Amino acid sequence: KATVSVLNWMIRAAPRLLMAAAPPRRFLYELLDASGQRVFVGKGEADEAAAAAVAQAKGWLRDGDALRTVRDLADGEDVLAAKEAILADSLAEGKPLRSVQAGVAAGRTPFLYEVVDADGARSYVGAATDLADAEALVMRLGFLSPGGTVRKVRDVPFGTKGAGVEP
């Protein structure tokens, strides 16, 4: 009878034990405005509902915006490198973030930038057409810590993917 009880407990507990042993899901998501334009690319955990709740609490998710998964991240994958690749592809494909649309329309070349903390750790990656605008944005969002800097990583020729010029 004790053996049966232990086996029953193991059968009932197996899904919880497997879930506890599995690494938590991490993914990159995008926020799309009502017109379908990409507004933001961020990192989520668990599921889209949890990411949407965080984005809503931070004021990033507005009425009419949608959140959708771009891709899952592999265990140990560099989140910022993956985000940088997605932003570069988006710009090269001619799909600007809302924050760079006006600069692109004015003929400025978009670029990728990074936020580096005072200790030298890279903490955020974004796209812009003006470094001062990028600094103001990351300060407003709280991504720039005291002693941190915002620096340009590289230009991304807008709308050149498939035209023989790859970023």
C-alpha positions as CSV (number, residue, x, y, z in Angstrom):
1,K,0.0,0.0,0.0
2,A,2.9,2.4,0.7
3,T,4.4,1.7,-2.6
4,V,1.2,2.5,-4.4
5,S,0.9,5.8,-2.5
6,V,4.5,6.8,-3.4
7,L,3.8,5.9,-7.1
8,N,0.6,7.9,-7.1
9,W,2.4,10.8,-5.6
10,M,5.1,10.6,-8.2
11,I,2.6,10.4,-11.1
12,R,0.8,13.5,-9.8
13,A,4.0,15.4,-9.0
14,A,5.8,14.6,-12.3
15,P,4.5,17.6,-14.3
16,R,5.3,20.0,-11.5
17,L,8.8,18.5,-11.2
18,L,9.4,18.7,-14.9
19,M,8.3,22.3,-15.0
20,A,10.5,23.2,-12.1
21,A,13.5,21.6,-13.8
22,A,12.9,23.3,-17.2
23,P,14.5,26.7,-17.6
24,P,12.0,29.6,-17.7
25,R,10.8,30.7,-21.2
26,R,12.5,33.9,-22.5
27,F,11.5,35.5,-25.7
28,L,11.7,38.7,-27.7
29,Y,8.4,40.5,-28.4
30,E,7.4,43.5,-30.3
31,L,4.8,46.1,-29.6
32,L,2.8,47.1,-32.7
33,D,0.6,50.2,-32.8
34,A,-2.9,50.2,-34.2
35,S,-1.5,50.7,-37.8
36,G,0.8,47.7,-37.4
37,Q,4.0,49.7,-37.1
38,R,6.7,48.3,-34.8
39,V,7.0,50.5,-31.7
40,F,9.4,48.6,-29.5
41,V,11.2,45.3,-29.2
42,G,11.7,43.9,-25.7
43,K,12.5,40.8,-23.7
44,G,9.7,38.8,-22.1
45,E,9.5,35.9,-19.7
46,A,6.9,33.2,-19.2
47,D,4.3,34.2,-21.8
48,E,2.8,37.1,-23.8
49,A,0.3,37.9,-21.1
50,A,3.0,38.4,-18.5
51,A,5.0,40.6,-20.9
52,A,1.9,42.6,-21.7
53,A,1.2,43.2,-18.1
54,V,4.8,44.5,-17.6
55,A,4.6,46.7,-20.7
56,Q,1.2,48.0,-19.5
57,A,2.5,48.8,-16.0
58,K,5.5,50.7,-17.5
59,G,3.2,52.7,-19.9
60,W,4.7,51.2,-23.0
61,L,1.4,49.5,-24.1
62,R,-1.1,52.0,-25.3
63,D,-4.7,51.5,-26.3
64,G,-4.8,49.9,-29.8
65,D,-1.2,48.5,-29.4
66,A,-0.6,44.8,-29.7
67,L,2.1,42.6,-28.3
68,R,3.4,39.5,-30.1
69,T,6.3,37.2,-29.8
70,V,9.1,37.7,-32.4
71,R,11.0,34.6,-31.4
72,D,12.0,32.5,-28.4
73,L,15.5,32.8,-27.0
74,A,17.7,29.8,-26.5
75,D,19.0,29.1,-23.0
76,G,22.0,31.3,-22.4
77,E,21.5,33.3,-25.6
78,D,22.6,37.0,-25.5
79,V,19.4,38.9,-25.4
80,L,20.9,42.2,-26.5
81,A,22.7,40.7,-29.5
82,A,19.4,39.0,-30.5
83,K,17.5,42.3,-30.2
84,E,20.2,44.2,-32.1
85,A,19.9,41.7,-35.0
86,I,16.1,42.1,-35.1
87,L,16.4,45.9,-35.1
88,A,19.0,45.9,-37.8
89,D,16.9,43.5,-40.0
90,S,13.8,45.7,-39.5
91,L,15.7,48.8,-40.6
92,A,17.4,47.1,-43.5
93,E,14.0,45.8,-44.6
94,G,12.6,49.4,-44.6
95,K,10.4,48.9,-41.5
96,P,11.4,51.7,-39.1
97,L,10.4,51.8,-35.4
98,R,7.9,54.6,-34.8
99,S,10.7,56.5,-32.9
100,V,12.9,56.7,-36.0
101,Q,10.3,57.2,-38.7
102,A,10.5,61.0,-38.7
103,G,14.3,60.9,-38.9
104,V,14.2,58.5,-41.8
105,A,11.6,60.6,-43.6
106,A,13.9,63.6,-43.2
107,G,16.7,61.6,-44.9
108,R,18.8,60.8,-41.8
109,T,20.5,57.4,-41.6
110,P,19.2,55.3,-38.8
111,F,21.7,53.6,-36.5
112,L,21.8,51.2,-33.6
113,Y,22.9,52.4,-30.2
114,E,23.7,50.8,-26.9
115,V,23.4,51.9,-23.3
116,V,26.5,51.1,-21.3
117,D,26.3,51.2,-17.5
118,A,29.0,52.8,-15.3
119,D,30.6,49.4,-14.8
120,G,30.9,48.9,-18.6
121,A,28.0,46.4,-18.9
122,R,25.8,46.7,-21.9
123,S,22.2,47.1,-20.7
124,Y,20.0,48.2,-23.6
125,V,20.0,48.3,-27.4
126,G,17.9,50.6,-29.6
127,A,17.5,52.3,-32.9
128,A,17.6,56.1,-33.6
129,T,18.5,58.7,-36.1
130,D,19.8,61.3,-33.6
131,L,22.0,60.4,-30.6
132,A,20.5,63.2,-28.4
133,D,17.0,61.8,-29.1
134,A,18.2,58.3,-28.1
135,E,19.7,59.7,-24.8
136,A,16.5,61.5,-24.0
137,L,14.5,58.4,-24.7
138,V,16.5,56.1,-22.5
139,M,16.6,58.7,-19.7
140,R,12.8,59.0,-19.8
141,L,12.4,55.3,-19.8
142,G,14.8,54.9,-16.9
143,F,17.3,52.7,-18.9
144,L,20.2,55.1,-18.3
145,S,21.7,54.6,-14.9
146,P,24.0,57.3,-13.2
147,G,27.4,57.2,-14.8
148,G,26.1,55.3,-17.9
149,T,26.5,56.4,-21.5
150,V,24.7,56.1,-24.7
151,R,26.8,55.4,-27.7
152,K,26.3,54.7,-31.4
153,V,27.1,51.1,-32.4
154,R,26.7,51.3,-36.2
155,D,24.7,52.8,-39.1
156,V,22.1,50.6,-40.7
157,P,21.3,51.7,-44.3
158,F,17.5,51.9,-44.4
159,G,15.6,49.8,-46.8
160,T,18.7,48.2,-48.4
161,K,18.1,44.5,-47.6
162,G,18.0,42.6,-50.9
163,A,19.4,45.6,-52.8
164,G,22.9,44.2,-52.6
165,V,23.8,46.3,-49.6
166,E,23.5,44.3,-46.4
167,P,24.0,46.0,-43.0
